Amino acid sequence: MESLVQLVVQSPHPDSDGLHQAPYLSTSLFREQYVALVLGLLFDVGLIDALVSVVEHSPATRDYASDILARILRFSHRALPDESTVMHAFPGLLNHLCLPEEPIAMVDAASAMRAIDDASARYERDRKRTMVGSVMWDETYFRALIRDSMVVATKEISTWNIAIVEELLDGPLHDPRRFEEALTSTKLIRRLVSFFRPSSQRYATLPQSETGRRWTEMGAKLVRILLCHPEGVRLLVEDRFLVELRDAFDQLAQMPMEALFSSTNLKRTMVGGYFDMLGALSGHEQGLEILAHARLFSTWMKLCDVDTDASSRVLEALVEKLDVTSPSHTRMFLERTLTKAPAVVRRAATERVARALWLDGETQPWAMSLLLAQLHDVAQSGPPVDLLLSDDTLALQCLAVPLGFHTMSRQGLLAPLAEAWHRQEHMAYVQRVEQAVAPDQSMAPLPPHLYGQLARTESGCQYLEELRVLPEWVSLLHGDRREAYDAHILHQVKAALWACGHVGASDLGVPLLEAHGLLDALVAASSSPVVSIRGTSFYACGLVSLSARGRDALSTRHWTTRGLCLPVDRRAFVHLNEPQSFVSDAFASRLVPAEDKSESDASTLFARLGNGVIAGQTRRALVRMHEQDPALFQRVSLLARALHLMDHFPMRLAARRTIWALMSDCEISLETVTALQRWRSAHVAVAPAVPTRRAAKTQPSQASRSKDPYLYHVPNFRLLQDGETDTRSIPLYAQPSLDDSQPRAAVMGSVSRHEWPLQMRGFV
């Protein structure tokens, strides 16, 4: 539970910054999808009721349980919206609150509700430190802050209390009533604005220091506060702050040595902080209108034609600080710097566009167009061939826009790239993406996929049809389904599923999948008995849910797309059919003895671990043997004998853990499984079946199983606390009945995907 809560906490919030530094799709989608599935399964077995019971009846652990509950509910509100409403209602607690004849239950329920509410408030404060616009500040305390800041009393900055000014900007001034009071009844706001005005020669002459950087941060905060209030916007329009900045930029083109933004001032003073304030203005819609009204954009456009050290520094700073996430004059200015500015500015602008290429996991076409324009070679009428050949990532990203696709096709680069992917790259992609989604790779980037990039344009979809790879995927996913026995086929199936997921991630690619029946095959793979195939299908469906048409298509195929993409029947998705139960003595007497004495001694000691009387002595003997001959415990043959022993004889959990700890150096992989199968076919003989010694256990009836809505029984903590016991049986899945027929060895012939678990035992 602790690790799951950590995953919930680390999952990015939709309000967080979605601008990724790496030009890839983030794997945070897969993390959230996995966490949502696990939480959904825990909800099915009564996690919420159990946590509520702990909060209600266990004061010692109330804070911890309520904190976990608040975090889980916050995540489920976004990931599982259909179930979140019912969970937030807490019907059990409300029922106890409405029972006046049981005062103890009412008090416990009220305490639990208060604890959950406090935990939710704490979590919200931790997630967002400043509750902008929602805090009601005390009027007396607010006026005391203004008085103690000393801003109203004097213009001398050395007497101002910088800590109190920061507190005012972080809290009370976000409240519309307090801001209006500070603007109309005091000199606080206007005196702060005048302090940053270039003509006052106060902020602009501050030397570069920690105090100067604090004032720069407060200047950016002041600008954002002014933009949040109509009176503040009017003040920005009427004040000479931006007009004086425009004059300073104009002076830079005429007298660069004497200008406010001269190279000397940029190095020694805090004038560079003005770019942070301009960046804050550009991130707001009304701020952009104010910048345009002050004719700052036209001034910056003219600076692109000036080739001086100071102007280049100013343009670099503007490119770095201005917000370009929305279509506005800032993008026009950025395009101008890419084409008309000096080389050093063009390089900085190109890097800025590269960072803005991905937003919220989606490629930004405007940024791709600007990058392609930068790569344009007049002689070749497109990007340089050697550059595209040397960087596969750049070549793949070019295919996401029509211009890039046509450029690569015209230059003859598309066919070799498609041939390489068809031959080997689409198989190598499986290993790369599985490494990216590994648990230890936190927020790892997801590499681009050729077929997914082609599916983003109409021309690319047509080319994808011409490649004839879609029928190959159909044949592979609807074939004999022998991936359980063949590692190469297993790898091919995974590659096809990942390719289908990337193609379905765009609205243009979904019709391609539906036309060839690949979307149905992708969904059908989620019920495969091969666990890794289920997981690949699960994540591939998550990719398909990124497109609107993909969400609509999955919703008609028993997948829910409200919130995160999950199968409707979660229990069926994670349920694995149990293999056929074999009688213990059927194979035990037919195991061929080991020829090697060391292996025979180790096998004998493994068997003696089942004897509780001598288990401790046997464990110490095995540890000594492992220290003397560690290579022995890396043999596949010894692992096979240990698995055979644990598979056919009852052993305590401690004994099984000892065996696994000793055999930990023997890596379990597909190659190991193949070697175990070969060993079994050579060293285990099929013996006649023996009569069953024990009668099959009776299973709970369907009627008793339907009484409890959960898979497992949730205990009543009140009864446990009062010393009573809950005697209700725990409903379990029905176990398959024992088959008295002669067991069959695993046959590697025409076995279908849904039959292989019934013919294979364990890892062997």
DOROKOL-348064 format. One line per 2 residues: their letters; for each residue x, y, z of C-alpha. Coordinates in nm, 3 decimals. Each point is the difference from the previous one (the first is absolute). Example, Ala and Ser with C-alpha at 12.3 -4.5 7.8 and 13.67 -1.06 7.14 Angstrom:
BEGIN
as	1.230:-0.450:0.780  0.137:0.344:-0.066
! end
This chain:
BEGIN
me	0.000:0.000:0.000  0.288:0.236:0.080
sl	0.152:-0.036:-0.348  -0.340:0.042:-0.163
vq	-0.064:0.322:0.190  0.340:0.128:-0.113
lv	-0.099:-0.068:-0.361  -0.326:0.187:0.053
vq	0.187:0.297:0.146  0.259:0.003:-0.281
sp	-0.263:-0.010:-0.275  -0.005:0.339:-0.172
hp	-0.298:0.221:0.064  -0.186:0.152:-0.298
ds	0.072:0.346:0.137  0.374:-0.062:-0.013
dg	0.223:0.127:-0.275  -0.034:-0.229:-0.299
lh	0.297:0.134:-0.194  0.244:-0.288:-0.029
qa	0.367:0.067:-0.052  0.055:-0.322:-0.196
py	-0.164:-0.024:-0.342  -0.186:-0.320:0.088
ls	-0.332:-0.110:0.138  0.034:-0.047:0.376
ts	-0.063:-0.341:0.156  -0.197:0.166:0.280
lf	-0.310:-0.108:-0.195  0.093:-0.365:0.056
re	0.077:0.056:0.368  -0.338:0.162:0.062
qy	-0.174:-0.273:-0.198  0.168:-0.272:0.207
va	-0.073:0.174:0.331  -0.364:0.047:-0.100
lv	-0.033:-0.371:-0.081  0.151:-0.108:0.332
lg	-0.216:0.246:0.194  -0.308:-0.115:-0.185
ll	0.071:-0.361:0.097  0.055:0.106:0.360
fd	-0.328:0.192:-0.007  -0.172:-0.320:-0.115
vg	0.122:-0.185:0.307  -0.102:0.275:0.244
li	0.304:0.225:0.044  -0.204:0.315:0.059
da	-0.226:-0.166:0.257  0.304:-0.143:0.178
lv	0.176:0.337:0.017  -0.319:0.171:0.117
sv	-0.037:-0.263:0.273  0.357:0.062:0.114
ve	-0.059:0.376:0.008  -0.326:-0.047:0.188
hs	0.106:-0.256:0.262  0.379:0.023:0.037
pa	0.112:0.337:0.145  0.364:-0.111:0.009
tr	0.023:-0.036:-0.378  -0.271:0.250:-0.096
dy	0.231:0.269:-0.135  0.200:-0.241:-0.216
as	-0.308:-0.175:-0.139  -0.182:0.327:-0.069
di	0.307:0.134:-0.184  0.011:-0.309:-0.221
la	-0.374:0.027:-0.058  0.023:0.367:-0.100
ri	0.277:-0.066:-0.252  -0.180:-0.298:-0.152
lr	-0.329:0.187:-0.030  0.175:0.296:-0.161
fs	0.157:-0.226:-0.260  -0.317:-0.202:-0.062
hr	-0.200:0.318:-0.063  0.205:0.048:-0.315
al	0.086:-0.361:-0.091  -0.329:-0.178:0.090
pd	-0.270:0.270:-0.014  -0.287:-0.247:-0.032
es	0.083:-0.163:0.332  0.138:0.304:0.177
tv	-0.341:0.155:0.064  -0.125:-0.301:0.193
mh	0.322:-0.028:0.200  -0.004:0.366:0.101
af	-0.353:-0.039:0.138  0.113:-0.232:0.288
pg	-0.345:-0.162:0.041  0.112:-0.200:0.305
ll	0.109:0.310:0.190  -0.315:0.188:-0.097
nh	-0.209:-0.291:0.122  0.175:0.009:0.339
lc	-0.051:0.376:0.023  -0.373:-0.054:-0.034
lp	-0.028:-0.244:0.291  -0.085:0.206:0.313
ee	-0.069:-0.319:0.194  0.369:-0.093:-0.036
pi	0.190:0.305:0.129  0.340:-0.175:-0.004
am	-0.040:-0.081:-0.370  -0.102:0.359:-0.071
vd	0.309:0.138:0.179  0.233:-0.242:-0.177
aa	-0.151:0.082:-0.340  0.023:0.375:0.062
sa	0.364:-0.033:0.105  0.074:-0.206:-0.309
mr	-0.163:0.256:-0.230  0.195:0.281:0.164
ai	0.329:-0.193:-0.031  -0.060:-0.072:-0.369
dd	-0.088:0.363:-0.066  0.312:0.122:0.182
as	0.219:-0.243:-0.193  -0.148:0.117:-0.330
ar	0.069:0.361:0.095  0.360:-0.083:0.099
ye	0.058:-0.182:-0.328  -0.139:0.289:-0.199
rd	0.223:0.246:0.186  0.304:-0.216:-0.066
rk	-0.086:-0.026:-0.369  -0.064:0.368:-0.042
rt	0.163:0.209:0.267  -0.182:0.324:-0.074
mv	-0.380:-0.018:-0.013  -0.030:0.294:-0.237
gs	-0.327:0.192:0.029  -0.148:-0.236:0.258
vm	0.153:0.121:0.326  -0.200:0.255:0.197
wd	0.261:0.223:0.162  -0.072:0.185:0.322
et	-0.030:0.374:-0.064  0.190:0.103:0.312
yf	0.285:-0.238:-0.076  0.012:0.118:-0.362
ra	0.029:0.367:0.100  0.269:-0.092:0.251
li	0.197:-0.168:-0.278  -0.023:0.310:-0.218
rd	0.112:0.220:0.286  0.292:-0.223:0.100
sm	0.121:-0.036:-0.357  0.104:0.371:0.012
vv	-0.078:0.035:-0.371  -0.274:0.255:0.067
at	0.207:0.194:0.252  0.308:0.069:-0.214
ke	0.148:-0.039:-0.349  0.336:-0.104:0.141
is	0.040:-0.366:-0.089  0.255:-0.066:0.273
tw	-0.274:0.045:0.263  -0.252:-0.230:-0.170
ni	-0.067:-0.337:0.162  0.056:-0.234:-0.293
ai	-0.141:-0.304:0.183  -0.333:0.171:0.067
ve	-0.018:0.124:-0.360  0.045:-0.360:-0.115
el	-0.275:-0.115:0.235  -0.237:0.264:-0.140
ld	0.073:-0.104:-0.358  -0.037:-0.371:0.080
gp	-0.329:0.024:0.182  -0.229:0.296:0.083
lh	0.039:0.191:-0.327  -0.152:-0.290:-0.192
dp	-0.328:0.072:0.177  -0.198:0.249:-0.216
rr	-0.127:0.195:0.303  0.342:0.031:0.159
fe	0.157:0.099:-0.333  -0.261:0.272:-0.052
ea	0.064:0.129:0.352  0.377:0.007:-0.056
lt	-0.041:0.179:-0.334  -0.258:0.263:0.094
st	0.061:0.058:0.371  0.380:-0.030:0.018
kl	0.302:0.076:-0.212  0.126:-0.362:0.015
ir	-0.073:-0.116:-0.356  0.094:0.323:-0.179
rl	0.320:0.040:0.201  0.105:-0.357:-0.085
vs	-0.069:0.063:-0.370  0.196:0.323:0.010
ff	0.291:-0.181:0.167  0.035:-0.225:-0.307
rp	-0.045:0.289:-0.248  0.333:0.051:-0.189
ss	-0.010:0.379:0.041  0.002:-0.030:0.380
qr	0.354:-0.140:-0.017  -0.065:-0.216:0.303
ya	-0.058:-0.361:-0.107  0.196:0.047:-0.324
tl	0.311:0.106:0.192  -0.004:-0.284:0.252
pq	0.320:-0.205:-0.024  -0.031:-0.369:-0.077
se	-0.044:-0.175:0.334  -0.231:-0.231:0.187
tg	-0.208:0.297:0.115  -0.029:0.125:-0.358
rr	-0.120:-0.344:-0.116  -0.265:0.003:0.274
wt	-0.124:0.336:-0.127  -0.011:-0.144:-0.353
em	-0.223:-0.285:0.117  -0.225:0.249:0.179
ga	-0.020:0.210:-0.317  -0.126:-0.300:-0.197
kl	-0.250:-0.079:0.277  -0.120:0.361:-0.001
vr	-0.063:-0.015:-0.375  -0.202:-0.322:0.034
il	-0.207:0.152:0.282  -0.074:0.311:-0.206
lc	-0.117:-0.219:-0.289  -0.241:-0.185:0.231
hp	-0.200:0.314:0.085  -0.173:0.246:-0.239
eg	0.138:0.298:0.194  0.349:-0.144:-0.027
vr	-0.032:-0.042:-0.378  -0.111:0.365:-0.025
ll	0.302:0.104:0.206  0.237:-0.186:-0.233
ve	-0.155:0.168:-0.304  0.010:0.351:0.147
dr	0.340:-0.018:0.172  0.320:0.092:-0.183
fl	0.175:-0.323:0.103  -0.031:-0.174:-0.340
ve	0.042:0.322:-0.198  0.334:0.064:0.169
lr	0.107:-0.358:-0.071  -0.088:0.051:-0.368
da	0.208:0.318:-0.008  0.290:-0.192:0.156
fd	-0.018:-0.261:-0.276  -0.012:0.272:-0.266
ql	0.303:0.165:0.156  0.185:-0.329:-0.026
aq	-0.019:0.014:-0.380  0.125:0.360:-0.010
mp	0.252:0.033:0.287  0.082:-0.352:0.126
me	0.275:0.119:0.238  -0.228:0.243:0.188
al	-0.322:-0.202:-0.007  -0.168:-0.148:0.304
fs	0.059:-0.350:-0.142  0.363:0.054:-0.088
st	0.243:-0.289:0.039  0.149:0.164:0.309
nl	-0.335:0.041:0.175  -0.105:-0.354:-0.090
kr	0.315:-0.135:0.164  0.003:0.217:0.314
tm	-0.357:0.105:0.084  -0.343:-0.160:0.029
vg	-0.139:0.139:-0.329  -0.014:-0.358:-0.126
gy	-0.285:-0.054:0.245  -0.228:0.204:-0.225
fd	-0.009:-0.301:-0.235  -0.161:-0.209:0.276
ml	-0.272:0.264:0.039  -0.054:0.010:-0.377
ga	-0.021:-0.378:0.001  -0.270:0.016:0.268
ls	-0.194:0.245:-0.220  0.032:-0.226:-0.307
gh	-0.146:-0.297:0.189  -0.336:0.178:0.043
eq	-0.251:0.082:-0.274  -0.054:0.356:0.122
gl	0.374:0.036:0.053  0.059:-0.071:-0.368
ei	-0.252:0.270:-0.092  0.180:0.246:0.229
la	0.337:-0.085:-0.159  -0.148:0.052:-0.347
ha	-0.163:0.327:0.109  0.338:0.124:0.125
rl	0.151:-0.087:-0.344  0.269:-0.212:0.157
fs	-0.025:-0.278:-0.259  0.074:0.237:-0.287
tw	0.304:0.129:0.191  0.127:-0.353:0.053
mk	-0.053:-0.081:-0.368  0.226:0.292:-0.093
lc	0.267:-0.122:0.239  0.033:-0.318:-0.207
dv	0.168:0.207:-0.271  0.260:0.139:0.246
dt	0.320:-0.197:0.035  0.161:0.112:0.325
da	0.101:-0.183:0.312  -0.259:0.178:0.215
ss	-0.288:-0.052:-0.244  0.088:-0.368:-0.035
rv	-0.002:-0.040:0.378  -0.338:0.171:0.022
le	-0.150:-0.216:-0.277  0.133:-0.318:0.158
al	-0.157:0.097:0.333  -0.333:0.082:-0.165
ve	-0.002:-0.330:-0.190  0.069:-0.184:0.325
kl	-0.257:0.178:0.220  -0.299:0.073:-0.227
dv	-0.285:-0.250:0.012  -0.064:-0.171:-0.336
ts	-0.261:-0.260:0.101  -0.289:0.192:-0.160
ps	-0.037:0.143:-0.353  0.096:0.366:0.040
ht	0.250:0.270:-0.090  0.264:-0.188:0.197
rm	0.007:-0.277:-0.260  0.030:0.258:-0.277
fl	0.293:0.152:0.185  0.154:-0.345:0.047
er	-0.033:-0.071:-0.373  0.166:0.333:-0.073
tl	0.296:-0.086:0.223  0.037:-0.334:-0.178
tk	0.040:0.162:-0.340  0.124:0.360:0.037
ap	0.198:0.018:0.325  0.377:-0.056:0.036
av	0.131:-0.356:0.008  0.033:-0.019:0.377
vr	-0.363:0.108:0.042  -0.120:-0.244:-0.266
ra	0.170:-0.282:0.187  -0.167:0.099:0.328
at	-0.337:0.031:-0.175  0.040:-0.346:-0.153
er	0.068:-0.150:0.341  -0.307:0.180:0.137
va	-0.220:-0.144:-0.274  0.142:-0.347:0.067
ra	-0.105:0.027:0.366  -0.349:0.110:-0.105
lw	-0.035:-0.285:-0.250  -0.195:-0.221:0.243
ld	-0.285:0.130:0.213  -0.217:-0.230:0.214
ge	0.134:-0.302:-0.183  -0.096:0.129:-0.345
tq	0.218:0.128:-0.280  -0.051:0.369:-0.072
pw	-0.034:0.043:-0.381  0.098:0.367:0.010
am	0.328:-0.086:0.173  0.071:-0.280:-0.246
sl	-0.061:0.237:-0.291  0.243:0.253:0.145
ll	0.265:-0.266:0.052  -0.043:-0.127:-0.354
aq	0.035:0.357:-0.125  0.327:0.026:0.191
lh	0.125:-0.321:-0.157  -0.096:0.109:-0.349
dv	0.279:-0.023:-0.255  -0.056:0.224:-0.301
aq	0.201:-0.224:-0.230  -0.193:-0.312:0.103
sg	-0.338:0.166:0.063  -0.026:-0.170:0.336
pp	0.197:-0.109:0.306  0.360:-0.111:-0.060
vd	0.011:-0.370:-0.082  0.308:-0.068:0.209
ll	-0.168:0.149:0.309  -0.311:-0.214:-0.037
ls	0.210:-0.309:-0.064  0.208:0.059:0.311
dd	-0.293:0.046:0.239  -0.280:-0.256:-0.010
tl	-0.203:0.190:0.259  -0.004:0.314:-0.213
al	-0.097:-0.203:-0.306  -0.290:-0.162:0.188
qc	-0.120:0.334:0.136  0.000:0.147:-0.350
la	-0.259:-0.258:-0.104  -0.255:0.140:0.250
vp	-0.080:0.298:-0.228  -0.086:-0.001:-0.373
lg	0.298:0.215:-0.093  0.241:-0.235:0.169
fh	-0.156:-0.307:-0.161  0.016:0.145:-0.350
tm	0.354:0.122:0.057  0.128:-0.340:0.103
sr	-0.190:-0.171:-0.279  0.135:0.244:-0.258
qg	0.357:-0.048:0.122  -0.027:-0.379:-0.015
ll	0.044:-0.042:0.375  -0.338:-0.152:0.081
ap	0.038:-0.335:-0.176  0.331:-0.097:0.169
la	-0.139:0.102:0.338  -0.317:-0.206:-0.053
ea	0.207:-0.298:-0.115  0.223:0.020:0.309
wh	-0.303:0.012:0.230  -0.167:-0.290:-0.176
rq	0.317:-0.208:0.016  0.116:0.056:0.358
eh	-0.085:0.334:0.159  -0.362:-0.084:0.084
ma	0.129:-0.305:0.188  0.275:0.196:0.175
yv	-0.264:0.254:0.107  -0.152:-0.257:0.237
qr	0.312:-0.013:0.215  0.038:0.378:-0.001
ve	-0.357:0.065:0.106  0.002:-0.271:0.268
qa	0.309:0.160:0.148  -0.176:0.338:-0.008
va	-0.307:-0.126:0.189  0.201:-0.197:0.257
pd	-0.080:0.092:0.363  0.350:0.133:0.066
qs	-0.022:0.238:-0.297  -0.198:0.278:0.162
ma	-0.168:0.226:-0.257  0.218:-0.148:-0.274
pl	-0.062:0.128:-0.354  -0.181:-0.218:-0.251
pp	0.191:-0.024:-0.330  -0.186:0.086:-0.323
hl	-0.127:-0.273:-0.232  0.018:0.015:-0.380
yg	-0.349:-0.136:-0.064  -0.151:0.228:0.263
ql	0.169:0.303:-0.159  -0.126:-0.101:-0.346
ar	-0.357:-0.027:0.133  -0.001:0.369:0.095
te	-0.040:0.123:-0.359  -0.230:-0.105:-0.282
sg	0.294:-0.059:-0.233  0.168:-0.207:0.268
cq	-0.311:-0.216:0.044  -0.011:-0.064:-0.373
yl	0.368:-0.094:0.004  -0.064:-0.230:0.297
ee	-0.260:-0.182:-0.205  0.245:-0.036:-0.286
lr	0.261:-0.154:0.227  -0.230:-0.303:0.053
vl	0.100:-0.031:0.365  -0.358:0.008:0.127
pe	-0.089:-0.341:-0.154  0.314:-0.143:0.159
wv	-0.118:0.115:0.342  -0.342:-0.152:-0.066
sl	0.157:-0.333:-0.095  0.223:0.008:0.305
lh	-0.270:0.088:0.254  -0.257:-0.238:-0.150
gd	0.245:-0.283:-0.077  0.059:-0.326:0.183
rr	0.088:0.196:0.314  0.304:-0.199:0.103
ea	0.178:0.289:0.168  -0.011:-0.187:0.331
yd	0.253:-0.249:-0.136  0.206:0.207:-0.241
ah	0.193:0.300:0.132  0.040:0.145:-0.349
il	-0.374:-0.013:-0.069  -0.063:0.153:0.343
hq	0.229:0.288:-0.093  -0.178:0.045:-0.333
vk	-0.341:0.013:0.166  0.119:0.268:0.242
aa	0.146:0.202:-0.287  -0.332:-0.020:-0.188
lw	-0.197:0.109:0.309  0.226:0.300:0.062
ac	-0.027:0.098:-0.366  -0.380:-0.020:0.012
gh	-0.003:0.213:0.315  0.210:0.274:-0.158
vg	-0.206:-0.003:-0.320  -0.321:0.030:0.203
as	0.141:0.292:0.200  -0.107:0.235:-0.283
dl	-0.350:0.053:-0.136  0.116:-0.083:-0.353
gv	0.144:-0.334:0.107  -0.308:-0.142:0.173
pl	-0.194:-0.060:-0.326  0.299:-0.193:-0.134
le	-0.008:-0.234:0.299  -0.376:-0.048:-0.021
ah	0.010:-0.067:-0.374  0.240:-0.292:0.050
gl	-0.153:-0.130:0.324  0.311:0.090:0.195
ld	-0.180:0.194:0.269  -0.205:-0.309:0.086
al	0.319:-0.206:0.002  0.166:0.254:0.228
va	-0.287:-0.018:0.247  -0.015:-0.381:-0.024
as	0.367:-0.022:0.097  -0.094:0.142:0.341
ss	-0.149:-0.341:0.085  0.308:-0.198:-0.106
pv	0.128:-0.254:0.254  0.351:0.134:-0.065
vs	0.034:0.268:0.265  0.251:0.214:-0.192
ir	-0.235:0.007:-0.299  -0.280:0.125:0.226
gt	0.222:0.273:0.135  0.109:0.110:-0.347
sf	-0.361:0.008:-0.117  -0.095:0.198:0.311
ya	0.257:0.272:-0.071  -0.073:-0.003:-0.374
cg	-0.367:0.068:0.072  0.116:0.290:0.216
lv	0.177:0.143:-0.305  -0.315:-0.043:-0.210
sl	-0.197:0.193:0.263  0.212:0.309:-0.074
sa	-0.209:0.064:-0.311  -0.368:0.097:0.005
rg	-0.098:-0.265:-0.257  0.202:-0.255:0.192
rd	-0.190:0.073:0.321  -0.329:-0.037:-0.182
al	0.110:-0.329:-0.155  0.123:-0.144:0.330
st	-0.319:0.101:0.182  -0.197:-0.234:-0.231
rh	0.240:-0.287:0.076  -0.047:-0.026:0.379
wt	0.268:0.253:0.095  -0.077:0.309:0.200
tr	0.158:0.322:-0.121  -0.149:0.243:0.252
gl	0.302:0.093:0.201  0.277:-0.245:-0.086
cl	-0.030:-0.288:-0.246  -0.085:-0.320:0.189
pv	-0.188:-0.322:-0.076  -0.358:0.003:0.124
dr	0.035:-0.346:0.158  0.318:0.043:0.201
ra	-0.024:-0.337:0.171  -0.022:-0.186:-0.330
fv	0.301:0.195:-0.127  0.227:-0.112:0.285
hl	-0.146:-0.349:0.044  0.219:-0.287:-0.122
ne	-0.145:-0.346:-0.051  0.172:-0.241:0.236
pq	0.188:-0.290:-0.156  -0.122:-0.356:0.036
sf	0.070:-0.147:0.344  0.222:-0.307:-0.010
vs	0.012:-0.269:0.266  0.321:0.028:0.197
da	0.117:-0.360:-0.036  -0.060:-0.011:-0.377
fa	0.341:0.141:-0.087  0.199:-0.012:0.323
sr	0.099:-0.364:-0.026  0.093:0.042:-0.366
lv	0.256:0.283:0.042  0.333:-0.115:-0.137
pa	0.272:0.020:0.271  0.281:0.247:-0.048
ed	0.328:-0.138:-0.130  0.209:0.274:0.161
ks	0.058:-0.065:0.372  -0.006:0.369:0.098
es	-0.331:0.053:-0.179  -0.140:-0.316:0.157
da	0.104:0.115:0.349  -0.153:0.346:-0.055
st	-0.328:-0.156:-0.123  -0.011:-0.225:0.305
lf	0.050:0.295:0.232  -0.276:0.190:-0.183
ar	-0.234:-0.291:0.070  0.101:-0.011:0.369
lg	-0.108:0.362:0.041  -0.356:-0.133:0.004
ng	0.073:-0.181:0.328  -0.059:0.255:0.274
vi	0.212:-0.193:0.250  0.324:0.025:-0.198
ag	-0.085:0.309:-0.210  0.234:0.231:0.193
qt	0.296:-0.238:-0.022  -0.069:-0.057:-0.370
rr	-0.019:0.373:-0.069  0.343:0.056:0.156
al	0.145:-0.285:-0.203  -0.137:0.153:-0.319
vr	0.146:0.340:0.087  0.344:-0.157:0.053
mh	-0.029:-0.186:-0.330  -0.096:0.326:-0.175
eq	0.304:0.176:0.144  0.233:-0.282:-0.111
dp	-0.145:-0.051:-0.348  -0.218:0.295:-0.114
al	0.016:-0.116:-0.365  -0.200:-0.308:0.094
fq	-0.301:0.213:0.087  0.011:0.168:-0.341
rv	-0.071:-0.324:-0.187  -0.327:-0.024:-0.189
sl	-0.017:-0.371:0.084  0.004:0.069:0.375
la	-0.261:0.273:-0.045  -0.216:-0.249:-0.190
ra	0.027:-0.255:0.282  -0.085:0.268:0.258
lh	-0.305:0.112:-0.200  -0.110:-0.361:-0.044
lm	0.032:-0.055:0.372  -0.199:0.312:0.095
dh	-0.253:-0.078:-0.271  -0.092:-0.347:0.119
fp	0.052:-0.005:0.377  -0.143:0.219:0.276
mr	0.270:0.223:0.146  -0.013:0.281:0.251
la	0.038:0.357:-0.117  0.330:0.035:0.188
ar	0.143:-0.300:-0.185  -0.108:0.136:-0.336
rt	0.154:0.338:0.079  0.325:-0.171:0.092
iw	0.010:-0.182:-0.332  -0.071:0.317:-0.198
al	0.263:0.194:0.195  0.263:-0.265:-0.075
ms	-0.096:-0.011:-0.368  -0.019:0.380:-0.038
dc	0.309:0.009:-0.224  -0.176:-0.218:-0.258
ei	-0.179:0.261:-0.213  -0.354:-0.080:-0.115
sl	-0.039:0.092:-0.368  -0.161:-0.141:-0.312
et	0.321:-0.187:-0.076  -0.005:-0.149:0.349
vt	-0.361:-0.112:-0.044  0.091:-0.168:-0.330
al	0.291:-0.179:0.167  -0.229:-0.113:0.284
qr	-0.247:-0.143:-0.250  0.275:-0.194:-0.173
wr	0.131:-0.131:0.333  -0.342:-0.118:0.103
sa	-0.063:-0.185:-0.324  0.332:-0.184:0.050
hv	-0.007:-0.069:0.376  -0.367:-0.041:0.094
av	-0.188:-0.307:-0.113  -0.379:-0.019:-0.016
ap	-0.130:-0.234:0.269  -0.346:-0.155:0.027
av	-0.244:0.212:0.189  -0.074:-0.102:0.357
pt	-0.333:0.036:0.176  -0.067:0.329:0.170
rr	0.078:-0.029:0.370  -0.205:0.291:0.112
aa	-0.349:0.102:-0.097  -0.034:0.327:-0.183
kt	-0.066:0.295:0.222  -0.354:0.125:-0.002
qp	-0.043:0.340:-0.158  -0.231:0.272:0.128
sq	-0.329:0.015:-0.181  -0.090:0.276:-0.240
as	-0.264:0.127:0.242  0.247:0.041:0.285
rs	0.249:0.159:-0.236  -0.247:0.264:-0.116
kd	-0.078:0.130:0.351  0.321:0.200:0.021
py	0.064:0.256:-0.277  0.375:-0.037:0.047
ly	0.230:-0.278:-0.103  0.142:-0.022:0.352
hv	-0.174:0.060:0.329  0.065:0.335:0.165
pn	0.018:-0.050:0.378  -0.208:0.211:0.236
fr	0.258:0.188:0.203  -0.253:0.084:0.273
ll	-0.066:-0.367:0.067  0.371:-0.075:0.000
qd	0.061:0.285:0.245  -0.271:-0.123:0.235
ge	0.152:-0.348:0.006  -0.261:-0.163:-0.222
td	0.090:-0.203:-0.305  -0.158:0.013:-0.339
tr	-0.078:-0.354:-0.106  -0.114:0.072:-0.354
si	0.187:-0.211:-0.254  0.229:0.164:-0.250
pl	-0.131:-0.058:-0.353  0.271:-0.111:-0.239
ya	0.018:-0.081:-0.363  -0.120:-0.351:-0.071
qp	0.293:-0.237:-0.050  -0.017:-0.242:-0.296
sl	-0.092:-0.353:0.097  0.273:-0.260:0.001
dd	0.016:-0.206:-0.315  0.046:-0.372:0.067
sq	0.103:-0.070:-0.355  0.362:-0.075:-0.084
pr	0.205:0.322:-0.009  0.155:0.089:-0.332
aa	0.344:0.141:-0.066  0.022:0.342:-0.164
vm	-0.019:-0.036:-0.377  0.166:0.275:-0.201
gs	-0.212:-0.056:-0.309  -0.320:0.173:-0.106
vs	-0.091:0.139:0.339  -0.223:0.306:0.004
rh	0.058:0.301:0.221  -0.288:-0.092:0.230
ew	0.112:-0.362:0.051  0.365:0.033:0.091
pl	-0.045:0.084:0.372  -0.187:-0.330:0.042
qm	0.294:-0.200:-0.136  0.296:0.170:0.166
rg	0.099:-0.018:0.365  0.155:0.304:0.166
fv	0.311:0.124:-0.174  0.072:-0.340:-0.156
! end
